[in-house]
Amino acid sequence: MTGPIPVRRTATRRGLGYRGGGGSLDTGAKSRSGVGEQLREARENKGLDLFRVERDTKIRMKYLEALEGGDFSDLPGEVYTRGFLRNYASYLGLDADEIIDDWRRETGERVTAVPQFAGPRPVTIRRGLRFERIHLVALAVVIVVLVVGSYFGFQLTRFLQYPTLGLSNPTGTETVQVSSNTTTYIFEGSATPGTTVLISWDGQEATSVIVDDSGHWTYTAQLHFGSNEFDITAKNLDTNHASKTTRVVVVVPVVSPTPPGPMVAFTTPADGASVASGTVSVTGTSEAVSNISLSAIYLGAPPVAGSTAPPVTPAASSGASPFASTAASLPPGSSPAPSPASVSPLGDGSFSFSLQLSPGSWELILVGSNSKGQSSQTVYRTIAVPYKGLTVTLQVTGGEAWMWYDGDGTAEQSNYPDGWTQTLVLNKWFCVSVPGKPDYVYVTMNGTSLGPVSAYGGTHLYLDTTHAPKNVSICPA
């Protein structure tokens, strides 16, 4: 508990009235201030001394004494006096506004009457414009409300909006004709950003295409021959709102297959085959032909046993036999070459020929043609018809010559003129004797020319199926 509060007393009071900042006194005022008494009584009721009040309010003690004593002339001015009164009254728990009004009445200032039940007092701006925390909070709330309202307004507009769809490729038409070798087509267009473009091909499940932020989209579609129908729609998947569906038909022409050209091929005999019998069966297949022609060209003696027939190399353009320039004449006594034969293929395109060929190497030539006169490519086969036993041809060349010959025990002798020829078909052996002119008599064995009898070193030539031709001193009887 503090001791008695010191109070400065003025020996002589000339009045309590305050007139403006000059501090002049109203000589007719009372010697004691009612405002000062309220302040002092409130302080004493709270048990406070002026030292404590000075420390808490930061108002100097001499100004506190002046306020309680009503000596307003010691105060620095009207503005400071009001400030000290408001702070001091608030500190003591008094109504600051009532204290200010009482002070104004004591100093003779005009006071505006305030109704007992007044509404909220208007904000009085003191010492310039001042923002308090409540103002900042209110401003933040307003900003948040505006942002949230704008967002929900945007979402509401977006929810109610239907997407738009446009095509930049193709443009101006809903039917597109492309070339027959086209397999893909690129669609391009625009749509409302944030939507999805759905593209259905020939009624299949739709493919989703993302629209970028600029509203552009593109899609590469696969195509098939004929009409390709595409249904294109822009859809907002959140609201399920969709644009009008655009149908585009991309037509890929159907290419008609090229009719097959005439074609023939050998089935038998195989190329290079050796046909033991002189009757040769030729079979094959064909396509898109109505007539097939087969011809045979004699190439020479059959190859020696164990050798390989020469390969067939058809002429590049003319279709002529590659062996036409080397085709040989049949040995004397041989059957003539068969004439070209023609047949019509069966329903499945197959065909067959039967040829009678003399011993030797032969080229078979096959070609087909259709009703329009178009010919197939010419195909070739080379075959060999081997000799059986010995086939010997004698020919006199250069002048008349006398000779004696025997084959398998059948002997002949005579004087033969120039140009004479004879072919013998034997089983085992042959021997010829030309005592006078061995260089006039030429011998061919199994299609192979052996030259004149003299080429073997004498006037006698012996042949059989087991030995090479040789000169002998005497032919067997």
PERAGI-V757073 format. One record per residue. N is the residue number from 0. RES is the residue in one small letter. PHI is phi in whole degrees, 0 to 359 (NA if undefined). PSI is psi in degrees with one decimal (* if undefined). D_LAST is the distance of its C-alpha to the last C-alpha in Angstrom with 1 decimal. Layout:
BEGIN
<<N & RES & PHI & PSI & D_LAST> <N & RES & PHI & PSI & D_LAST>>
END
This chain:
BEGIN
<<0 & m & NA & 126.6 & 183.5> <1 & t & 280 & 161.5 & 184.5> <2 & g & 280 & -172.6 & 188.1> <3 & p & 304 & 137.8 & 190.3> <4 & i & 278 & 124.7 & 188.5> <5 & p & 287 & 134.0 & 190.2> <6 & v & 234 & 126.1 & 191.2> <7 & r & 278 & 126.9 & 192.4> <8 & r & 253 & 138.4 & 195.6> <9 & t & 267 & 126.8 & 196.9> <10 & a & 301 & -40.9 & 200.6> <11 & t & 226 & 120.0 & 201.2> <12 & r & 262 & 130.3 & 198.9> <13 & r & 262 & -2.4 & 199.4> <14 & g & 141 & 158.3 & 197.1> <15 & l & 253 & -9.2 & 193.5> <16 & g & 292 & 139.7 & 192.4> <17 & y & 241 & 130.6 & 189.4> <18 & r & 239 & 91.8 & 189.0> <19 & g & 70 & -170.3 & 185.7> <20 & g & 285 & -9.1 & 184.3> <21 & g & 283 & -17.2 & 187.6> <22 & g & 75 & 20.8 & 188.9> <23 & s & 289 & 147.6 & 192.4> <24 & l & 260 & 145.6 & 194.4> <25 & d & 268 & 112.4 & 196.1> <26 & t & 291 & -12.5 & 199.6> <27 & g & 265 & 4.2 & 200.1> <28 & a & 281 & 164.6 & 197.3> <29 & k & 289 & 161.7 & 197.9> <30 & s & 279 & -9.7 & 198.2> <31 & r & 230 & 138.4 & 195.2> <32 & s & 268 & 131.0 & 191.7> <33 & g & 293 & -38.1 & 190.3> <34 & v & 298 & -44.7 & 186.8> <35 & g & 298 & -41.3 & 187.6> <36 & e & 299 & -41.4 & 189.3> <37 & q & 298 & -41.1 & 186.2> <38 & l & 294 & -44.5 & 184.0> <39 & r & 293 & -43.5 & 186.3> <40 & e & 296 & -39.8 & 186.8> <41 & a & 295 & -38.5 & 183.1> <42 & r & 292 & -43.6 & 182.5> <43 & e & 293 & -36.9 & 185.2> <44 & n & 298 & -29.7 & 184.1> <45 & k & 272 & -4.1 & 180.7> <46 & g & 71 & 37.0 & 182.3> <47 & l & 250 & 146.0 & 181.0> <48 & d & 255 & 169.3 & 182.6> <49 & l & 293 & -28.3 & 182.2> <50 & f & 295 & -43.4 & 180.2> <51 & r & 296 & -42.2 & 177.6> <52 & v & 295 & -41.3 & 177.5> <53 & e & 300 & -42.0 & 177.1> <54 & r & 295 & -40.1 & 174.2> <55 & d & 281 & -39.3 & 172.4> <56 & t & 265 & -13.3 & 173.1> <57 & k & 65 & 18.0 & 173.1> <58 & i & 265 & 127.0 & 176.3> <59 & r & 301 & 149.1 & 178.8> <60 & m & 298 & -36.6 & 181.9> <61 & k & 295 & -30.3 & 184.4> <62 & y & 284 & -31.9 & 182.6> <63 & l & 295 & -42.7 & 182.7> <64 & e & 296 & -38.0 & 186.4> <65 & a & 293 & -38.4 & 186.9> <66 & l & 294 & -44.6 & 185.0> <67 & e & 288 & -29.9 & 187.0> <68 & g & 271 & -6.7 & 190.3> <69 & g & 75 & 13.7 & 189.8> <70 & d & 268 & 77.2 & 190.2> <71 & f & 285 & -8.4 & 187.6> <72 & s & 288 & -21.0 & 188.9> <73 & d & 277 & -4.5 & 187.3> <74 & l & 274 & 153.8 & 183.9> <75 & p & 291 & -19.6 & 181.6> <76 & g & 164 & 173.8 & 181.5> <77 & e & 296 & -43.5 & 180.9> <78 & v & 296 & -44.6 & 177.1> <79 & y & 292 & -35.5 & 177.2> <80 & t & 297 & -44.3 & 180.0> <81 & r & 297 & -40.0 & 177.9> <82 & g & 296 & -43.9 & 175.0> <83 & f & 297 & -43.0 & 177.1> <84 & l & 298 & -44.1 & 178.7> <85 & r & 295 & -44.8 & 175.4> <86 & n & 293 & -42.8 & 173.8> <87 & y & 293 & -44.3 & 176.9> <88 & a & 297 & -43.8 & 177.4> <89 & s & 298 & -39.8 & 173.7> <90 & y & 298 & -37.3 & 174.0> <91 & l & 274 & -2.4 & 177.1> <92 & g & 85 & 18.1 & 175.5> <93 & l & 267 & 163.7 & 177.7> <94 & d & 283 & 108.0 & 176.7> <95 & a & 298 & -39.9 & 176.2> <96 & d & 296 & -39.2 & 176.6> <97 & e & 292 & -38.1 & 180.0> <98 & i & 297 & -41.8 & 181.1> <99 & i & 296 & -42.4 & 180.1> <100 & d & 297 & -42.3 & 182.0> <101 & d & 298 & -41.1 & 185.1> <102 & w & 296 & -38.2 & 185.0> <103 & r & 294 & -39.9 & 184.8> <104 & r & 296 & -39.9 & 187.8> <105 & e & 295 & -33.7 & 189.8> <106 & t & 269 & 0.9 & 189.0> <107 & g & 88 & 10.5 & 189.8> <108 & e & 279 & 152.5 & 186.2> <109 & r & 285 & 131.0 & 185.3> <110 & v & 245 & 129.4 & 183.3> <111 & t & 281 & 129.2 & 181.1> <112 & a & 293 & 135.7 & 181.9> <113 & v & 249 & 123.4 & 178.9> <114 & p & 297 & 151.7 & 178.8> <115 & q & 296 & -41.5 & 178.9> <116 & f & 249 & 77.1 & 175.6> <117 & a & 266 & 153.6 & 173.6> <118 & g & 284 & -171.6 & 169.9> <119 & p & 301 & 134.7 & 167.5> <120 & r & 287 & 140.6 & 168.9> <121 & p & 295 & 149.8 & 167.0> <122 & v & 291 & 124.7 & 165.3> <123 & t & 259 & 117.4 & 167.6> <124 & i & 276 & 117.6 & 165.7> <125 & r & 245 & 145.0 & 167.6> <126 & r & 55 & 41.3 & 167.0> <127 & g & 88 & -178.2 & 164.3> <128 & l & 287 & 129.2 & 161.1> <129 & r & 224 & 126.5 & 159.9> <130 & f & 261 & 131.5 & 156.9> <131 & e & 256 & 172.0 & 157.0> <132 & r & 301 & -36.4 & 154.2> <133 & i & 297 & -31.8 & 154.7> <134 & h & 291 & -41.1 & 153.9> <135 & l & 295 & -39.6 & 150.6> <136 & v & 298 & -43.8 & 149.6> <137 & a & 297 & -41.0 & 150.4> <138 & l & 297 & -42.0 & 148.4> <139 & a & 297 & -40.7 & 145.4> <140 & v & 298 & -42.0 & 145.7> <141 & v & 298 & -43.7 & 145.8> <142 & i & 298 & -44.5 & 142.7> <143 & v & 299 & -42.9 & 140.8> <144 & v & 298 & -41.5 & 141.8> <145 & l & 295 & -43.0 & 140.7> <146 & v & 295 & -48.6 & 137.2> <147 & v & 297 & -41.1 & 136.7> <148 & g & 297 & -40.0 & 137.9> <149 & s & 296 & -42.3 & 135.6> <150 & y & 298 & -48.7 & 132.6> <151 & f & 293 & -32.0 & 133.3> <152 & g & 295 & -41.4 & 134.0> <153 & f & 297 & -45.1 & 130.5> <154 & q & 296 & -38.0 & 128.9> <155 & l & 294 & -42.8 & 130.7> <156 & t & 297 & -42.2 & 129.6> <157 & r & 295 & -38.2 & 126.1> <158 & f & 295 & -38.2 & 126.2> <159 & l & 276 & -15.0 & 127.5> <160 & q & 278 & 141.2 & 125.1> <161 & y & 264 & 137.3 & 121.8> <162 & p & 295 & 155.6 & 118.8> <163 & t & 250 & 155.7 & 117.6> <164 & l & 218 & 134.7 & 113.9> <165 & g & 219 & 149.1 & 112.4> <166 & l & 247 & 130.3 & 108.9> <167 & s & 258 & -18.9 & 108.0> <168 & n & 211 & 111.8 & 104.3> <169 & p & 279 & 166.8 & 103.6> <170 & t & 232 & 144.0 & 106.7> <171 & g & 76 & 0.5 & 108.0> <172 & t & 205 & 154.5 & 105.4> <173 & e & 252 & 1.9 & 104.4> <174 & t & 233 & 125.9 & 100.8> <175 & v & 240 & 129.9 & 98.4> <176 & q & 255 & 124.0 & 95.0> <177 & v & 242 & 172.4 & 92.5> <178 & s & 287 & 162.4 & 88.9> <179 & s & 291 & -20.1 & 86.0> <180 & n & 263 & 12.0 & 84.9> <181 & t & 278 & 129.6 & 88.4> <182 & t & 246 & -16.1 & 88.6> <183 & t & 223 & 159.4 & 92.2> <184 & y & 217 & 136.1 & 95.6> <185 & i & 259 & 117.5 & 98.7> <186 & f & 267 & 139.3 & 102.1> <187 & e & 222 & 151.7 & 105.2> <188 & g & 182 & -168.7 & 108.9> <189 & s & 230 & 155.4 & 112.4> <190 & a & 203 & 167.6 & 114.4> <191 & t & 299 & 125.9 & 117.7> <192 & p & 304 & 143.1 & 117.5> <193 & g & 91 & -7.1 & 117.4> <194 & t & 263 & 176.1 & 115.6> <195 & t & 236 & 134.6 & 111.9> <196 & v & 266 & 126.0 & 109.5> <197 & l & 253 & 125.3 & 107.4> <198 & i & 238 & 119.2 & 104.2> <199 & s & 250 & 131.9 & 102.3> <200 & w & 252 & 117.0 & 98.8> <201 & d & 52 & 41.0 & 97.9> <202 & g & 77 & 5.1 & 100.5> <203 & q & 283 & 175.7 & 99.3> <204 & e & 299 & 136.2 & 101.7> <205 & a & 290 & 146.5 & 103.6> <206 & t & 261 & 135.9 & 102.9> <207 & s & 269 & 135.0 & 106.0> <208 & v & 235 & 127.7 & 106.4> <209 & i & 282 & 135.1 & 109.2> <210 & v & 268 & 127.3 & 111.6> <211 & d & 283 & 178.8 & 112.7> <212 & d & 296 & -24.8 & 116.3> <213 & s & 274 & -2.1 & 116.0> <214 & g & 88 & 11.5 & 114.9> <215 & h & 262 & 146.9 & 111.3> <216 & w & 213 & 156.0 & 108.2> <217 & t & 212 & 151.1 & 104.5> <218 & y & 208 & 132.4 & 101.5> <219 & t & 259 & 116.4 & 97.7> <220 & a & 257 & 146.0 & 96.3> <221 & q & 275 & 147.5 & 92.8> <222 & l & 236 & 155.4 & 91.4> <223 & h & 232 & 168.9 & 88.9> <224 & f & 296 & 144.3 & 87.5> <225 & g & 96 & -154.3 & 90.1> <226 & s & 273 & 130.5 & 93.8> <227 & n & 246 & 111.2 & 95.3> <228 & e & 263 & 125.5 & 98.9> <229 & f & 241 & 125.8 & 101.3> <230 & d & 255 & 119.9 & 104.8> <231 & i & 243 & 127.7 & 107.0> <232 & t & 220 & 139.0 & 110.4> <233 & a & 263 & 130.2 & 112.9> <234 & k & 224 & 137.4 & 114.7> <235 & n & 270 & 108.4 & 117.5> <236 & l & 291 & -21.1 & 116.3> <237 & d & 284 & -41.4 & 119.9> <238 & t & 259 & -11.0 & 121.6> <239 & n & 68 & 14.3 & 118.6> <240 & h & 279 & 140.1 & 119.6> <241 & a & 226 & 152.9 & 116.6> <242 & s & 280 & 176.6 & 116.2> <243 & k & 291 & 137.7 & 114.8> <244 & t & 284 & 132.5 & 111.0> <245 & t & 253 & 128.4 & 108.9> <246 & r & 255 & 129.2 & 105.5> <247 & v & 237 & 131.8 & 102.8> <248 & v & 248 & 119.4 & 99.4> <249 & v & 255 & 119.8 & 96.5> <250 & v & 255 & 122.1 & 93.7> <251 & v & 253 & 114.3 & 90.1> <252 & p & 302 & 139.2 & 87.9> <253 & v & 277 & 122.8 & 85.1> <254 & v & 275 & 122.3 & 81.8> <255 & s & 288 & 134.0 & 79.6> <256 & p & 296 & 140.0 & 76.0> <257 & t & 290 & 126.7 & 73.6> <258 & p & 303 & 139.8 & 71.3> <259 & p & 296 & 141.7 & 67.7> <260 & g & 278 & 168.0 & 65.4> <261 & p & 300 & 140.1 & 62.1> <262 & m & 209 & 136.7 & 59.4> <263 & v & 227 & 153.7 & 55.8> <264 & a & 206 & 146.5 & 53.6> <265 & f & 283 & 143.2 & 50.1> <266 & t & 253 & -49.7 & 49.8> <267 & t & 222 & 152.4 & 46.1> <268 & p & 281 & 165.4 & 43.5> <269 & a & 289 & 153.0 & 44.4> <270 & d & 295 & 130.4 & 44.0> <271 & g & 82 & 6.3 & 40.6> <272 & a & 290 & 152.5 & 39.3> <273 & s & 253 & 121.8 & 35.6> <274 & v & 256 & 112.0 & 35.1> <275 & a & 295 & -37.7 & 32.1> <276 & s & 267 & 153.5 & 32.5> <277 & g & 287 & -10.7 & 32.6> <278 & t & 269 & 117.1 & 36.0> <279 & v & 250 & 127.0 & 38.7> <280 & s & 261 & 120.8 & 42.2> <281 & v & 249 & 123.7 & 44.9> <282 & t & 232 & 161.1 & 48.4> <283 & g & 187 & -174.5 & 51.6> <284 & t & 234 & 158.4 & 55.4> <285 & s & 212 & 166.4 & 57.8> <286 & e & 210 & 133.4 & 61.5> <287 & a & 57 & 37.2 & 63.8> <288 & v & 232 & 155.1 & 61.0> <289 & s & 245 & -13.8 & 60.6> <290 & n & 214 & 140.6 & 57.1> <291 & i & 232 & 132.1 & 53.9> <292 & s & 243 & 137.9 & 51.1> <293 & l & 232 & 131.7 & 47.5> <294 & s & 227 & 159.0 & 44.9> <295 & a & 229 & 137.7 & 41.5> <296 & i & 238 & 129.5 & 40.1> <297 & y & 282 & 127.9 & 36.5> <298 & l & 257 & -20.2 & 36.6> <299 & g & 144 & -166.2 & 32.9> <300 & a & 295 & 153.1 & 30.0> <301 & p & 293 & 153.3 & 30.9> <302 & p & 295 & 153.2 & 31.9> <303 & v & 297 & 144.8 & 29.7> <304 & a & 307 & 131.6 & 30.2> <305 & g & 95 & -14.4 & 33.5> <306 & s & 273 & 169.7 & 35.1> <307 & t & 251 & 137.8 & 38.1> <308 & a & 295 & 147.1 & 38.5> <309 & p & 297 & 144.7 & 40.9> <310 & p & 292 & 154.1 & 44.5> <311 & v & 269 & 126.6 & 46.1> <312 & t & 231 & 89.3 & 49.0> <313 & p & 300 & 150.9 & 50.6> <314 & a & 297 & 145.5 & 52.4> <315 & a & 294 & -39.8 & 56.1> <316 & s & 231 & -35.7 & 57.7> <317 & s & 284 & -23.2 & 55.6> <318 & g & 80 & 3.4 & 53.5> <319 & a & 287 & 158.5 & 50.4> <320 & s & 297 & 134.9 & 47.1> <321 & p & 293 & -14.2 & 46.9> <322 & f & 256 & 11.0 & 43.3> <323 & a & 301 & -35.9 & 44.1> <324 & s & 284 & -17.0 & 43.8> <325 & t & 245 & 9.1 & 40.3> <326 & a & 301 & 134.9 & 39.0> <327 & a & 257 & 160.1 & 35.4> <328 & s & 277 & 144.2 & 33.8> <329 & l & 296 & 144.0 & 31.4> <330 & p & 299 & 151.2 & 27.7> <331 & p & 304 & 139.9 & 26.6> <332 & g & 88 & -9.8 & 25.8> <333 & s & 281 & 157.9 & 28.1> <334 & s & 292 & 143.0 & 31.1> <335 & p & 295 & 158.0 & 34.3> <336 & a & 296 & 139.6 & 36.8> <337 & p & 293 & 148.9 & 39.4> <338 & s & 286 & 154.0 & 42.8> <339 & p & 304 & 139.8 & 45.8> <340 & a & 242 & 152.8 & 47.3> <341 & s & 229 & 143.3 & 50.9> <342 & v & 219 & 161.8 & 52.6> <343 & s & 259 & 137.6 & 56.2> <344 & p & 290 & 156.8 & 56.9> <345 & l & 285 & 179.8 & 58.3> <346 & g & 300 & -31.6 & 61.9> <347 & d & 270 & 6.2 & 61.1> <348 & g & 89 & -1.7 & 59.1> <349 & s & 280 & 160.3 & 55.6> <350 & f & 205 & 167.8 & 52.7> <351 & s & 206 & 150.5 & 49.0> <352 & f & 228 & 157.2 & 46.0> <353 & s & 230 & 120.5 & 42.5> <354 & l & 240 & 144.9 & 39.8> <355 & q & 253 & 113.3 & 36.2> <356 & l & 240 & 141.8 & 34.4> <357 & s & 285 & 162.1 & 30.9> <358 & p & 302 & 140.0 & 29.3> <359 & g & 146 & -176.1 & 31.2> <360 & s & 265 & 133.5 & 34.6> <361 & w & 231 & 146.9 & 37.5> <362 & e & 250 & 125.7 & 41.3> <363 & l & 261 & 132.8 & 43.5> <364 & i & 239 & 125.3 & 47.0> <365 & l & 235 & 131.9 & 49.9> <366 & v & 212 & 144.8 & 53.4> <367 & g & 239 & 159.7 & 56.3> <368 & s & 215 & 154.4 & 59.4> <369 & n & 253 & -177.2 & 62.8> <370 & s & 292 & -18.6 & 65.0> <371 & k & 271 & 2.2 & 66.8> <372 & g & 85 & 6.9 & 63.8> <373 & q & 279 & 135.7 & 63.6> <374 & s & 253 & 149.6 & 60.1> <375 & s & 280 & 172.8 & 59.0> <376 & q & 290 & 139.0 & 57.3> <377 & t & 285 & 134.2 & 53.6> <378 & v & 240 & 154.0 & 51.4> <379 & y & 228 & 152.0 & 47.7> <380 & r & 220 & 141.4 & 44.8> <381 & t & 247 & 128.3 & 41.3> <382 & i & 228 & 166.9 & 38.5> <383 & a & 233 & 135.7 & 34.7> <384 & v & 249 & 103.4 & 32.2> <385 & p & 287 & 157.3 & 29.0> <386 & y & 281 & 152.9 & 25.5> <387 & k & 251 & 123.1 & 23.5> <388 & g & 71 & -130.1 & 19.9> <389 & l & 235 & 129.7 & 18.5> <390 & t & 243 & 112.2 & 20.1> <391 & v & 243 & 132.4 & 18.6> <392 & t & 243 & 128.7 & 20.5> <393 & l & 252 & 138.4 & 19.6> <394 & q & 216 & 130.6 & 22.7> <395 & v & 265 & 125.7 & 23.4> <396 & t & 222 & 129.3 & 26.7> <397 & g & 107 & -13.7 & 28.7> <398 & g & 153 & 174.3 & 27.6> <399 & e & 293 & 143.5 & 25.1> <400 & a & 213 & 140.9 & 21.5> <401 & w & 264 & 139.8 & 18.4> <402 & m & 209 & 161.2 & 15.0> <403 & w & 230 & 132.7 & 11.5> <404 & y & 220 & 155.4 & 10.4> <405 & d & 212 & 139.6 & 8.3> <406 & g & 220 & 121.9 & 10.1> <407 & d & 54 & 28.9 & 9.9> <408 & g & 94 & 4.7 & 7.3> <409 & t & 253 & 108.9 & 9.6> <410 & a & 256 & 148.5 & 8.7> <411 & e & 219 & 149.3 & 11.9> <412 & q & 209 & 143.9 & 13.2> <413 & s & 182 & 174.4 & 16.9> <414 & n & 260 & 117.2 & 19.9> <415 & y & 250 & 136.1 & 21.5> <416 & p & 285 & 169.8 & 25.2> <417 & d & 295 & 134.4 & 27.0> <418 & g & 93 & -4.3 & 27.5> <419 & w & 291 & 146.4 & 24.5> <420 & t & 215 & 150.3 & 23.2> <421 & q & 208 & 135.8 & 20.8> <422 & t & 245 & 132.4 & 20.6> <423 & l & 238 & 133.2 & 17.8> <424 & v & 254 & 114.3 & 18.8> <425 & l & 237 & 168.9 & 16.0> <426 & n & 258 & -39.3 & 16.4> <427 & k & 234 & -53.0 & 14.2> <428 & w & 212 & 166.2 & 11.9> <429 & f & 207 & 145.4 & 11.2> <430 & c & 213 & 138.8 & 9.9> <431 & v & 229 & 142.6 & 11.7> <432 & s & 232 & 126.3 & 12.2> <433 & v & 231 & 87.1 & 15.7> <434 & p & 293 & -35.8 & 16.6> <435 & g & 272 & -52.4 & 20.1> <436 & k & 228 & 74.9 & 21.6> <437 & p & 292 & -16.3 & 19.9> <438 & d & 274 & -0.8 & 23.4> <439 & y & 267 & -14.2 & 23.6> <440 & v & 251 & 119.6 & 20.8> <441 & y & 255 & 143.5 & 22.0> <442 & v & 238 & 135.7 & 20.2> <443 & t & 238 & 128.6 & 22.1> <444 & m & 240 & 123.1 & 20.9> <445 & n & 49 & 44.4 & 23.2> <446 & g & 82 & -2.0 & 26.0> <447 & t & 253 & 124.5 & 25.8> <448 & s & 287 & 128.6 & 25.3> <449 & l & 260 & -5.6 & 23.1> <450 & g & 84 & -167.7 & 24.3> <451 & p & 286 & 159.8 & 22.4> <452 & v & 299 & -34.1 & 19.1> <453 & s & 296 & -19.7 & 21.3> <454 & a & 294 & -14.7 & 23.2> <455 & y & 257 & 11.4 & 20.6> <456 & g & 92 & 16.5 & 21.2> <457 & g & 189 & -156.6 & 18.5> <458 & t & 250 & 0.7 & 16.3> <459 & h & 236 & 141.1 & 13.4> <460 & l & 227 & 125.0 & 14.1> <461 & y & 247 & 136.7 & 12.4> <462 & l & 229 & 141.7 & 14.3> <463 & d & 209 & -179.0 & 14.8> <464 & t & 274 & -1.1 & 18.1> <465 & t & 240 & -12.7 & 19.0> <466 & h & 231 & 162.9 & 18.7> <467 & a & 285 & 154.8 & 20.1> <468 & p & 305 & 143.2 & 18.1> <469 & k & 206 & 157.2 & 17.0> <470 & n & 276 & 138.9 & 15.8> <471 & v & 231 & 160.8 & 12.9> <472 & s & 281 & -27.1 & 12.4> <473 & i & 204 & 139.4 & 8.8> <474 & c & 283 & 146.9 & 6.4> <475 & p & 296 & 148.5 & 3.8> <476 & a & 280 & * & 0.0>>
END
